[in-house]
Amino acid sequence: MPDAVSDGEVDRLMRDLEAEAEAGGYHTNPDREFTRDLVKGLLANRERYGYISCPCRLASGNRDDDLDIICPCDYRDPDLADYGACYCALYVTADVEAGKRAPDPVPERRPGPAERKRQKEERALVGRAPGTLNYPVWRCRVCGYLCARNEPPETCPICRVSRDRFERFM
Amino acid sequence: MQDVPGVDRGRVVLYALSTCGWCARTKELLTDLGVGFSYVYVDLLAGEERDRVVREVERWNPRVSFPTIVIDGAKVIVGFREEEIREAVGA
């Protein structure tokens, strides 16, 4: 890997990711060497772009356009449900972690550029729709956590992603 | 584009990301099979060159996902699909 990332940094992030995953009921890939390389990729991307975008996807460098592929990505949970692993295979299900089954190959779920643009416009419209609720309901696009309050929390209390990963749900 | 020398099984081009574990496995597989191929790390390109290569990948694989292998400008394999890759390069 061309970008210089120190071993200490890689170990630290790997430890943090593993601890956070287990605390939230998620699991990282038990293939330590493979996982280590992915974590190195995350750090290389943080160095390049300022955020840990998916090591297996091409980031644009514009955070707003890359929000859905900042790890954990918007596609992790549905991919875990359908294939036993997320797209890059940093996260796996409990049975894969335990070695009871191998994960299936994960096809790319992220829509192409044109569809992403359309979805983004759609989300902007939902955000503006007049509601009859006392509070707007916000949904974490990563884990599905819902909360009714004026603004989404700064950090998702369930999966720890940042406020900009929330969308207006109702 | 970097060239890896090996047995001629047609023009094998691997579009990859330098940070991706599946791209690394694909490159390793082709190397182990002793097939001659060319590869490019798209994430390490910049500016116009990157745009040009991304458009090239998009022609073969509209989702622009990696790894993408193109063989003889005709057959496309998306993802680390070991059996398919072995079959396509006749190894």
Interface residues (C-beta under 8 A of the other chain):
Chain A: M1 P2 D3 F34 D37 L38 K40 G41 L42 A44 N45 R48 P55 C56 R57 L58 A59 C88 A89 P105 P107 E108 R110 G112 P113
Chain B: L17 S18 T19 C20 G21 W22 C23 A24 V42 D43 L44 V54 P62 R63 V64 S65 F66 V78 G79 F80 R81
